[in-house]
Amino acid sequence: MKSKVVDTPKLRFPGFIGTWEEQRLGNVADFLDERRIPLKEADRSKRKGPYPYYGASGIIDYVDDFIFDDELILLGEDGENILSRALPLAFRVSGKCWVNNHAHVIKPKEKTCIDFLCQYLENLSYVEYNTGTAQPKLNQEICKRIPLRLPALPEQQEIAGFLSQIDKKVRQLARKKDLLLKYKKGVMRQLFDQKCRFKDNNGDDFPEWETKRLGDICQINPPSAGLPELFFYIDLDSVESGKLNKETVLRRDDAPSRAQRILNKGDILFQMVRPYQRNNLIFDRDGSFVASTGYAQIRPRIDTNFLFQSLLTDSFVGNVVRRCTGTSYPAINSEDLAEINIAVPSHNEQKKMGDFLHGLDKKIDFVIQEIERVRMFKKGLSQQMFV
């Protein structure tokens, strides 16, 4: 197939002046899908080993053998991620690995830089190439016909090298986030098991901790006046990883029956449905906000940050789960929640612990925001560096 000359991108590295050409993916890369072999989970459990087993979005297991040993691009073949793009869809793999039948296996031909092609494919929208109905799917023959706009190999390599440096920065930040999370988890275990204690301002020990019912150290679902005329509604899907990510504006007349928890700043929302997800929230806003009855509304009588961190501990969550009813959606009621015991230090030790752990959360949040900032920076650049 003869290539077609196309426009050049808005953003280009100095020294490159040649035209870009239109090609089809099937002309610049081979599909090795016929070599894929899916393994059921039960089979993989008997074949544990050192080689990564890839699916549509990355590694899902490790097995005792490999079917590929090359520099390849995997492109997710099916699944909601084709449209949602919540996870990588095109990603590079190197060396010995096994691939199931949910990812296309692509090997670039000569004069096509693998890193450039991988970046290009990850930057594409696949909405128009989706052939699935109940579940999105990328058919191999349609993928082969996907149009690409390619510069000469040296420019491909320059672009790929630049974008790879941004990816490296994201990986470094992700590693930093994982280390902070691991550190916080270890510190929390030491603090709440009382194996590590803070000292007072004179260097002396704080008093011994006391065991108290949750219902004695906070108000659970405190009484409140009727709903405001207009308010922000917080449902279970409004909170993710302890952050409010969706604010739905509702009028009183349109409010669902579950909209009952009228919030004050400083309240804690404890997820009563599937509490093992630990998707709780310290509410830090002023204004008219109302939460679903899927949350317990907790108004602390002790240090807020300390209590919030206590509700995240394995010990507390385990006690909650043991009192849950239901199978698909295990949940606890507010009366049972109030009966759970919590070990509570003196107020000053609460404050030190709460402030310390809250400070770690702020550091983790900052790294998460930095990861998102770098990703958005790359996305903006990519839109200008590809035709």
C-alpha positions, 0 to 999 in steps of 0.5 A: 500500500502506498503511503499518503502524505499528511499534515505535520503536528503542531509541536515538533522538535527542532531539526525535523522538517520532513513530512509525515505519512499515513499508514495502516497499523497492519502495514507497520506491525505484525499481529501475533495473536495466533500464538496466545494461549489463555489459562484458567485461574485454576490452571494458573494456580497449579503453574506458579512461576517467574514469568508474567501472565498478561491480560487486557490491562497488564499483569494478572498472574505469574506462571512457570513458562512463557510463549513470547520472548521479544519486544512487543506491544499489547493492546487490550482486545475487550473490556470496558477499558476500551472506552473508559480508559481507566487503565493503560490500553496499549503497553510495552512488554519485554522478554519472556512472558505469557499472554492470554486472549484478551490482548492483541500482541503486536510486533512493529516492523522495521523502521517503526520505533516500538516506543513511538508506536506504543505511545501513539496507540495509547494516545488514540481514541478507540470509540469508532473502532469498537465492535462490541455491544454488551462488552466493548471489543477491538476486532483484529481486522479492524485494528489492522486498518487503524490509520496512523500518521508516522514521521521518519524513524529518527523523529519517532525515536526523538518523540518516544524518548521524550515521552518515555522520560515523562512516563519515568517521572510518573513511575517514580512518583507512583513508587513514592506514593506506594512507599508512603502508603506502605510506611503509613500502614506500618506506622499505624500498626505500631501506633494503634498496637501501642508498640510505639508511643508519643511522649508529652512535651516534657518527654514523659509518657502519656497516661495509659489508653482506655477502652471505650464504646464508639457511641460514647466518644461520638454522636452517630447520626445526630438529629438535624433539621429538615433538608435545605431547599437546595443541597449537595448530595453525597452518595456512596459513589461520590467518595473515592479513596477518602476524597469527595469526587462528585457533588450532585446538586439536588432540590428538596422535592427531588431528594431520594429517601436516603438523603438524610445525613445533614453534615457539619464541618468536622463530621466523619462519614463512615461507609456502612455498606461494604465497610471493608473498603475503608472509603470513609471521609472527614467532611471539611466543607461549609455549606449545605451538604447531605449524605446518604444513609449508606454512611454513618454520620459520626460527630466526634467528641474526641480528636477528629483526626485520631478517630478517623484514623482509628476507623481505618485500622484492621482491628476496627474494620474487622470488628465491623465486618464481624457484625455485618449482615448481608452477603452481596452488600454486607452492611452494619447498622448504627446501633451495632456500630455504636457498640464497638470498642475503641482504645483511646489515649489521652487528648494530647496523645490523640492530637499528636497521633492524629496530626502525624497521620493526617500529615502523612495523608497530606503528603500522599495526597500531594504525590497523587496530585503530582502524578495527575498533573504530570499525566495531564501535562503529557496528555496535553503534549501528546495531543500536539505531538501526534497528527 
